[in-house]
Amino acid sequence: MGDQSTTNPLIMDSKSVHPLHQIAVTPTHKLLLKQWLKEEELILNRISLKETQIDGVRREITNLYCFFFIFHSTLLILLFNSASSNPHGGACRRSWIPSLCSLLCSLGLVWAVRYKTDVESHMEKLLEREKEDGKLLGKCVEELKKKGVEFDLLKEVDALRRAKSLRVEAKAVRKWSARDFVILFFFTVSCLVLALVRVILCN
């Protein structure tokens, strides 16, 4: 009876110890918690960096939009002034020169916009992956803090690795996106500008 009375308080004491204190006195759990907290901080830094990069790419895309409209507006105004000062039709024979310049510039800008939008889409996918990794790691950290020494290292760590390695992106069927409509809009505007160049110089 005496032995039973002395062991019961020990069991109660071990169960009443806070999980964080259990982790602090257990080297393996303590090391794992430190590593996960450090990795969590690194993931947050990478998320912040990628968000900054995405904002920079979006600013570049906006600048390309502005340059596209400024260039064609300036071109049409200059051609209109040129046609007004030379009404004898000489500018019509040379209309292929501004038309070619407009076409080449339009193609270059459309390609640049398409490239930048693809970069933005790729970086958004990487950002989403980082956020998912952060959520998985955050759940494991919370479980470790909650369970203390009852946290099964082999089982939980293996589950985390499997969740990362088996995560396969669902490849959705390719559909028209907002980016595709933007490219189509710029292509249509480019064709309209070519028609306007001909009309201004020859009529």
C-alpha positions in Angstrom: 0.0 0.0 0.0 2.9 2.3 0.8 4.5 1.8 -2.5 1.2 2.4 -4.4 0.6 5.6 -2.5 4.0 6.9 -3.4 3.8 6.0 -7.1 0.4 7.6 -7.7 1.5 11.2 -6.9 4.4 10.8 -9.3 2.0 9.7 -12.1 -0.2 12.7 -11.3 2.7 15.1 -11.2 4.0 13.9 -14.6 0.5 14.3 -16.1 0.0 17.8 -14.6 3.3 19.1 -16.0 2.7 21.7 -18.7 3.6 20.4 -22.2 6.0 23.2 -22.9 7.9 22.3 -19.7 8.0 18.7 -20.8 9.5 19.8 -24.2 12.0 22.0 -22.4 13.4 19.0 -20.4 13.3 16.6 -23.4 16.3 17.2 -25.8 14.7 15.7 -28.9 11.4 17.5 -28.6 13.1 20.7 -27.7 15.4 20.5 -30.8 12.5 19.7 -33.1 10.5 22.6 -31.8 13.5 24.9 -32.4 13.9 23.6 -35.9 10.3 24.0 -36.8 10.0 27.5 -35.3 13.1 28.5 -37.4 11.7 26.9 -40.5 8.4 28.7 -39.9 10.2 32.0 -39.7 12.0 31.2 -42.9 8.7 30.4 -44.6 7.2 33.7 -43.5 10.2 35.6 -44.8 9.9 33.8 -48.2 6.2 34.6 -48.3 6.9 38.3 -47.7 9.7 38.3 -50.3 7.4 36.7 -52.9 4.6 39.1 -52.2 7.0 42.0 -52.7 8.2 40.4 -56.0 4.6 39.9 -57.2 3.8 43.6 -56.5 6.9 44.6 -58.5 5.8 42.5 -61.5 2.3 43.9 -61.3 3.8 47.5 -61.4 5.8 46.5 -64.5 2.7 45.2 -66.2 0.8 48.4 -65.4 3.7 50.4 -66.9 3.5 48.3 -70.0 -0.2 49.1 -70.3 0.4 52.8 -70.0 3.3 52.8 -72.5 1.1 50.9 -75.0 -1.6 53.5 -75.0 0.8 56.5 -74.8 2.8 55.2 -77.7 -0.2 54.6 -80.0 -1.9 57.9 -79.0 1.3 59.8 -79.8 1.7 58.0 -83.1 -1.8 58.8 -84.2 -1.6 62.4 -83.3 1.8 62.8 -85.1 0.4 61.1 -88.2 -2.8 63.2 -88.2 -0.7 66.4 -88.0 1.6 65.1 -90.8 -1.4 64.2 -93.0 -3.0 67.7 -92.4 0.2 69.5 -93.4 0.6 67.4 -96.6 -2.9 66.9 -98.1 -1.6 65.9 -101.6 -1.5 62.2 -100.7 2.3 61.8 -100.6 2.0 60.4 -97.0 -0.3 57.6 -98.2 2.4 56.1 -100.4 4.7 55.9 -97.3 2.0 54.7 -94.9 3.6 51.3 -94.7 6.5 52.8 -92.7 4.4 53.9 -89.6 2.2 50.8 -90.0 5.3 48.6 -89.8 6.6 50.5 -86.8 3.3 50.3 -85.0 3.0 46.6 -85.7 6.5 45.8 -84.4 6.0 47.9 -81.3 2.6 46.3 -80.7 3.9 42.8 -81.0 6.8 43.6 -78.7 4.5 45.1 -76.0 2.0 42.2 -76.3 4.8 39.7 -75.9 6.2 41.6 -72.9 2.8 41.7 -71.3 2.3 38.0 -71.9 5.7 37.2 -70.5 5.1 39.3 -67.3 1.7 37.8 -66.7 3.1 34.3 -67.0 5.8 35.3 -64.4 3.1 36.7 -62.2 1.1 33.5 -62.5 4.1 31.3 -61.7 5.0 33.4 -58.7 1.5 33.2 -57.4 1.6 29.4 -57.5 4.9 29.4 -55.6 3.4 31.8 -53.0 0.4 29.5 -52.6 2.7 26.6 -52.1 4.7 28.4 -49.4 1.5 29.3 -47.6 0.4 25.7 -47.6 3.8 24.6 -46.2 3.4 27.2 -43.5 -0.1 25.9 -42.6 1.2 22.3 -42.4 4.1 23.3 -40.3 2.0 25.5 -38.1 -0.3 22.6 -37.3 2.6 20.4 -36.4 4.0 23.1 -34.1 0.7 23.5 -32.4 0.3 19.8 -31.9 3.8 19.5 -30.4 3.1 22.4 -28.0 -0.2 20.8 -27.0 0.9 17.2 -26.5 4.4 17.7 -25.1 6.2 14.4 -24.7 3.1 12.5 -25.9 3.9 13.9 -29.3 5.0 10.9 -31.5 8.1 12.2 -33.3 8.4 9.5 -35.9 4.7 9.4 -36.8 4.1 13.2 -37.0 7.4 14.0 -38.8 6.8 11.3 -41.3 3.2 12.5 -41.8 4.6 16.1 -42.5 7.1 14.8 -45.0 4.5 12.7 -46.8 2.1 15.7 -46.9 4.8 17.8 -48.6 6.0 15.1 -51.0 2.6 13.7 -52.0 1.1 17.1 -52.6 0.3 17.2 -56.3 -1.1 20.2 -57.9 -4.4 19.5 -59.5 -4.0 20.4 -63.2 -7.2 21.9 -64.1 -8.4 22.0 -67.7 -7.0 25.1 -69.4 -9.7 27.8 -69.7 -9.8 31.3 -70.8 -8.5 33.6 -68.1 -8.5 37.3 -67.5 -4.9 37.4 -68.8 -5.9 35.8 -72.1 -8.7 38.4 -72.5 -6.1 41.2 -71.9 -3.8 39.9 -74.6 -6.8 39.6 -77.0 -7.8 43.2 -76.2 -4.3 44.5 -76.9 -4.2 42.5 -80.2 -7.5 44.0 -81.2 -6.4 47.5 -80.4 -3.2 47.0 -82.4 -5.3 46.0 -85.4 -7.5 49.0 -85.0 -4.4 51.3 -84.8 -3.1 49.8 -88.1 -6.5 50.6 -89.8 -6.5 54.1 -88.3 -3.0 54.8 -89.7 -4.2 53.9 -93.2 -7.3 56.0 -92.8 -5.5 59.1 -91.5 -2.7 59.0 -94.1 -4.8 58.1 -97.2 -8.2 59.8 -96.5 
